[in-house]
Amino acid sequence: MLMTAPIRVAQVMGKMVGGGVEQVVMNYYRHVDRSKVQFDFLVDADSTLVPREEIESLGGRVFKIPPYQRVFAYQKTLVKLFREQRWPIVHSHVNALSVFPLRAAKRAGVPVRIAHSHSTAGKGEPARNVVKYLLKHFSTVYPTDLAACSDHAGRWLFGEKSSFTIIPNAIELTQFRFDRAARERIRTKLDIPDDAFVIGHVGRFMPQKNHLFLLSVFEKVSRVDSGSILALVGSGPLQGQIRDQVEEMGLHGRVIFLGQLDEVGQVYQAFDLFALPSLYEGLGMVAIEAQASGLPCFVSPNVPNDVDVSSRCLHLPLDEDCWCAEIIKFARSSSVRTIASDPKLKSYDIDLAAPKLLRYYLDRLAAHMRI
């Protein structure tokens, strides 16, 4: 019987620092049919959290390249790498910056070049936003195909009249399913009292995630409910500033920093409510994960409506008093947390989404090889 080697796809990741996009790509890699497609990861040399051991155990490879800030070295290295490795597909996940790796891929003659939009832009990052708005004008010049995590993210980067494929940020739904025994075990491990009302947040410590707003809201909540706790999951450049702010506000011991977690699905079990007051999001996958665990989610208007996969998602204006009132109202309700069974969650089921990604790759390759 004739055996054919799997198609190797170059996944351009930028800086791997434990962010959500990295989790999405790794999740697809774990569940895709690797006898038919394999992933190679192109990561900036200054990446801090590269799961090299797992990638290699699954059959993939890691290629470290100069950081994208070194534009000329970045381009030169990529062109050389693309010509040497002869990947038939390059899938870039660096949003507006995909202009650079896909330009190199086009110069090297890569037949399928996918630009994938995972984010947008918002307040709080003026320098980054200037670069994004400049580069988005070239977002459709070098790719052969366009993809996005949501309609909102796709139209923001590629334009209102653009045509792109939605590739959902799929998850393993069973990993997030509510388990009361797990809740008790995790709360015990984290030294959280059984009767404490816990507001949870998962996200990098960066301006986009709006941690200072969340702290101000929690400070107001804690005046009413002295037993409440704010649990923050993640790492990032602003973590030190947020820790200092917690001390200044007298919230030491009431705000807990859980760090970067590999098995983040389990920590949702310990929460009572999930908060995502982001200044912008391409999707806001953590809100979907939280709903998959049966949690109510309070999100800002900047989080796309795509995350509304249950009746438990509430969009609130970025007003501290409004958030405080709604949180207190929910905390005083007698809502019982149950296992989520919302039909909309099915579209984020990795067991259904991974075969679709494989088919997408095969279809795109067949289409462009015929041209």
Secondary structure, DSSP 8 states (H G I E B T S, - for coil): ------EEEEEEEE--SS-HHHHHHHHHHHHS-TTTEEEEEEEETT-S---HHHHHHTT-EEEEE--TTSHHHHHHHHHHHHHHH--SEEEE-SGGGGHHHHHHHHHTT-SEEEEEE-----TT-HHHHHHHHHHGGGTTTS-SEEEESSHHHHHHHH-TT---EE----B-HHHH---HHHHHHHHHHTT--TT--EEEEE--SSGGG-HHHHHHHHHHHHHH-TT-EEEEE---TTHHHHHHHHHHTT-BTTEEEEE--S-HHHHGGG-SEEEE--S--S--HHHHHHHHTT--EEE-TTS-GGG--STTEEE--S-HHHHHHHHHHHHTS---------GGGGGGBHHHHHHHHHHHHHHHHHHHHH-
